[in-house]
Amino acid sequence: MRDRAAHVKSNMRRKGEMHMLHRWSRAGRPAALVAAALGLVLGLLGGSAGIAGAAFKSPSTYPAYVGGHGKANPKLSPITIGVVNQQTAPAAPAPAWTTGAKIGVTYVNQHTGGIDGHPLKAVYCTIPTTVGAATRCGQEFADNHAISAVLVGAVDDGNQPLESALAPAKKPTFFAVSLSSVDEHDPYGFILYNTATQVEAPMASVARNLHMKSISLVYPSNIAGNVYQAGVVYAGLKYVGIKTIYKVGVTSAETNLSAPFEAAHVGHTTLLILVNSGGPLCSDTYLTLKSLGVATSQRVLVNVPCDTPTVAKADGGKLPHDWYYLTANPLPGSPTPAVPAMEKVFSLYGKGPVAFNAWAADAFGQVVTVAKLDTELLKAHKKVDSATVFAKARAFKGPVVQGAPHVSCGRFKGTPATCNDLDRFFQNTAPTVMRPLGTWIGPPKGFKPPLS
């Protein structure tokens, strides 16, 4: 009875919140504030204007997006890109990103006519958890004159050496969600989805707009990128006036999180924020909440990598009810054609479940987006090289596959690689159902994240 009563109370509280959000909308508050109140998305006040609407509009007919059909012509000279990711477990944030990149390259060559008929060729390099490996990858790509652009995955170790080695060659570098603030300052970089600095900051805006009084902030202390991101969230929460914050780190060796959760006062705060890049921490969080008897009463806000079959399996086949998800991607279970389109592509190559991994979907999106830029260059009778791809990317306005409908690369003061500071929030309201909450919004107005 106690659990049932808590669940009823929780539902009533959430209905009150939504009523509050709609009431704010009618009151005619500034557009960005309305978006934040209605939205619960990866950003808030001060975000780029002009991106609105509840629908997550992402390209889903990839041949039309790229501008070609059928198979590439093997007799034509290839268009070559460099592809690099951090792969070594357990410290690698997202090895699945590489799977998505490989599927993207194969798909382009088999279904979009390659790059205006030319085959797309990828040169792969792996960064274990060593700085020397990052330098080696950067030098390899810089010295290979055939490589016109470099795609970077989930890298949070060796970012500076990688980009320093690439810098003399001035090769455009395309990131998904960057995990290091170093990436944001890369003068030849393009962060298509969101940045380490901005990707978490909107969590503070959500907490403020829902009048949260106390926060449990948990993060993996053995992943450098997540440590920095947790620091951004903490600073953001302080910035918006939330005084009671319990910030506690966990390690990948911990599966029962009872001790750190108790240290973070989980179950006694108004919101648990889990900052992480995926992996078992998501399901471990849910299982620990169940063991503590607060799974139905503790509100939880997590990153999109927690929207995976692994977490669903831990919850008996479905995702934890009413968790909030912060994302730059459309989520499985949300009303957007981009989700089944992505799953169909991955299924062509026997990797259907991997399509639900946001990092893998981002990688596919990076490949296909760059393929679009290169194809447009060739159709305009221009050569594809580092200079032309860089200029094309600087002028690119979107949409990004699996990303925002509009981007503005190089327009963010002080961070030339940033293309987007906006995101979305979703709520898991029922099994296999993700409810989009509002529109695209950006970080709290005036908030300056701490330097990493």
ChimeraX attribute file (.defattr): number of C-alpha atoms within 10 A of each C-alpha:
attribute: neighborCount
match mode: 1-to-1
recipient: residues
	/A:1	6
	/A:2	7
	/A:3	13
	/A:4	11
	/A:5	12
	/A:6	15
	/A:7	17
	/A:8	14
	/A:9	14
	/A:10	17
	/A:11	15
	/A:12	11
	/A:13	12
	/A:14	15
	/A:15	12
	/A:16	12
	/A:17	16
	/A:18	15
	/A:19	12
	/A:20	15
	/A:21	20
	/A:22	14
	/A:23	14
	/A:24	17
	/A:25	17
	/A:26	9
	/A:27	9
	/A:28	10
	/A:29	12
	/A:30	11
	/A:31	13
	/A:32	24
	/A:33	21
	/A:34	23
	/A:35	27
	/A:36	29
	/A:37	29
	/A:38	26
	/A:39	26
	/A:40	31
	/A:41	33
	/A:42	32
	/A:43	35
	/A:44	32
	/A:45	21
	/A:46	17
	/A:47	20
	/A:48	20
	/A:49	13
	/A:50	8
	/A:51	15
	/A:52	15
	/A:53	12
	/A:54	15
	/A:55	15
	/A:56	24
	/A:57	19
	/A:58	20
	/A:59	22
	/A:60	17
	/A:61	13
	/A:62	23
	/A:63	18
	/A:64	12
	/A:65	17
	/A:66	24
	/A:67	18
	/A:68	21
	/A:69	19
	/A:70	15
	/A:71	19
	/A:72	22
	/A:73	17
	/A:74	13
	/A:75	9
	/A:76	11
	/A:77	12
	/A:78	18
	/A:79	23
	/A:80	21
	/A:81	23
	/A:82	24
	/A:83	25
	/A:84	25
	/A:85	26
	/A:86	27
	/A:87	22
	/A:88	15
	/A:89	11
	/A:90	14
	/A:91	17
	/A:92	20
	/A:93	27
	/A:94	25
	/A:95	21
	/A:96	21
	/A:97	26
	/A:98	24
	/A:99	19
	/A:100	27
	/A:101	29
	/A:102	17
	/A:103	21
	/A:104	26
	/A:105	21
	/A:106	20
	/A:107	25
	/A:108	27
	/A:109	23
	/A:110	16
	/A:111	16
	/A:112	26
	/A:113	23
	/A:114	32
	/A:115	31
	/A:116	24
	/A:117	23
	/A:118	21
	/A:119	24
	/A:120	25
	/A:121	18
	/A:122	21
	/A:123	15
	/A:124	17
	/A:125	20
	/A:126	17
	/A:127	23
	/A:128	19
	/A:129	19
	/A:130	12
	/A:131	15
	/A:132	14
	/A:133	19
	/A:134	28
	/A:135	20
	/A:136	17
	/A:137	23
	/A:138	24
	/A:139	20
	/A:140	17
	/A:141	26
	/A:142	23
	/A:143	13
	/A:144	14
	/A:145	13
	/A:146	18
	/A:147	23
	/A:148	25
	/A:149	28
	/A:150	26
	/A:151	23
	/A:152	28
	/A:153	29
	/A:154	27
	/A:155	29
	/A:156	25
	/A:157	24
	/A:158	21
	/A:159	20
	/A:160	18
	/A:161	19
	/A:162	25
	/A:163	26
	/A:164	16
	/A:165	20
	/A:166	23
	/A:167	19
	/A:168	11
	/A:169	18
	/A:170	18
	/A:171	25
	/A:172	28
	/A:173	27
	/A:174	27
	/A:175	28
	/A:176	28
	/A:177	25
	/A:178	29
	/A:179	28
	/A:180	24
	/A:181	22
	/A:182	20
	/A:183	29
	/A:184	26
	/A:185	16
	/A:186	20
	/A:187	18
	/A:188	24
	/A:189	31
	/A:190	30
	/A:191	27
	/A:192	31
	/A:193	29
	/A:194	28
	/A:195	27
	/A:196	23
	/A:197	27
	/A:198	28
	/A:199	29
	/A:200	31
	/A:201	29
	/A:202	31
	/A:203	29
	/A:204	28
	/A:205	30
	/A:206	26
	/A:207	23
	/A:208	19
	/A:209	18
	/A:210	17
	/A:211	12
	/A:212	17
	/A:213	15
	/A:214	19
	/A:215	25
	/A:216	24
	/A:217	24
	/A:218	25
	/A:219	23
	/A:220	21
	/A:221	17
	/A:222	15
	/A:223	21
	/A:224	18
	/A:225	26
	/A:226	25
	/A:227	18
	/A:228	24
	/A:229	27
	/A:230	27
	/A:231	23
	/A:232	27
	/A:233	26
	/A:234	23
	/A:235	18
	/A:236	26
	/A:237	26
	/A:238	14
	/A:239	18
	/A:240	17
	/A:241	13
	/A:242	19
	/A:243	12
	/A:244	14
	/A:245	19
	/A:246	19
	/A:247	20
	/A:248	18
	/A:249	18
	/A:250	18
	/A:251	14
	/A:252	14
	/A:253	9
	/A:254	14
	/A:255	15
	/A:256	15
	/A:257	20
	/A:258	18
	/A:259	12
	/A:260	17
	/A:261	24
	/A:262	15
	/A:263	15
	/A:264	21
	/A:265	19
	/A:266	25
	/A:267	20
	/A:268	15
	/A:269	18
	/A:270	18
	/A:271	22
	/A:272	25
	/A:273	23
	/A:274	21
	/A:275	26
	/A:276	25
	/A:277	24
	/A:278	21
	/A:279	17
	/A:280	14
	/A:281	25
	/A:282	23
	/A:283	24
	/A:284	18
	/A:285	23
	/A:286	21
	/A:287	21
	/A:288	18
	/A:289	21
	/A:290	13
	/A:291	13
	/A:292	15
	/A:293	13
	/A:294	18
	/A:295	20
	/A:296	23
	/A:297	21
	/A:298	21
	/A:299	20
	/A:300	22
	/A:301	24
	/A:302	23
	/A:303	24
	/A:304	25
	/A:305	21
	/A:306	27
	/A:307	26
	/A:308	23
	/A:309	17
	/A:310	16
	/A:311	25
	/A:312	19
	/A:313	13
	/A:314	18
	/A:315	16
	/A:316	9
	/A:317	13
	/A:318	18
	/A:319	26
	/A:320	26
	/A:321	17
	/A:322	21
	/A:323	20
	/A:324	25
	/A:325	26
	/A:326	26
	/A:327	27
	/A:328	28
	/A:329	24
	/A:330	29
	/A:331	30
	/A:332	21
	/A:333	18
	/A:334	19
	/A:335	17
	/A:336	17
	/A:337	15
	/A:338	24
	/A:339	21
	/A:340	16
	/A:341	16
	/A:342	24
	/A:343	18
	/A:344	15
	/A:345	18
	/A:346	24
	/A:347	14
	/A:348	11
	/A:349	11
	/A:350	10
	/A:351	16
	/A:352	14
	/A:353	12
	/A:354	21
	/A:355	26
	/A:356	23
	/A:357	22
	/A:358	30
	/A:359	29
	/A:360	27
	/A:361	29
	/A:362	28
	/A:363	31
	/A:364	29
	/A:365	25
	/A:366	28
	/A:367	27
	/A:368	25
	/A:369	25
	/A:370	22
	/A:371	26
	/A:372	23
	/A:373	20
	/A:374	28
	/A:375	25
	/A:376	18
	/A:377	19
	/A:378	15
	/A:379	12
	/A:380	9
	/A:381	9
	/A:382	12
	/A:383	13
	/A:384	23
	/A:385	19
	/A:386	21
	/A:387	15
	/A:388	17
	/A:389	21
	/A:390	22
	/A:391	11
	/A:392	17
	/A:393	24
	/A:394	21
	/A:395	13
	/A:396	17
	/A:397	15
	/A:398	19
	/A:399	17
	/A:400	24
	/A:401	28
	/A:402	28
	/A:403	29
	/A:404	28
	/A:405	17
	/A:406	18
	/A:407	25
	/A:408	20
	/A:409	22
	/A:410	22
	/A:411	14
	/A:412	15
	/A:413	8
	/A:414	10
	/A:415	19
	/A:416	20
	/A:417	31
	/A:418	30
	/A:419	29
	/A:420	28
	/A:421	30
	/A:422	31
	/A:423	30
	/A:424	30
	/A:425	34
	/A:426	26
	/A:427	20
	/A:428	22
	/A:429	17
	/A:430	14
	/A:431	13
	/A:432	14
	/A:433	18
	/A:434	24
	/A:435	19
	/A:436	26
	/A:437	22
	/A:438	22
	/A:439	26
	/A:440	33
	/A:441	33
	/A:442	27
	/A:443	31
	/A:444	27
	/A:445	15
	/A:446	9
	/A:447	16
	/A:448	15
	/A:449	19
	/A:450	15
	/A:451	10
	/A:452	15
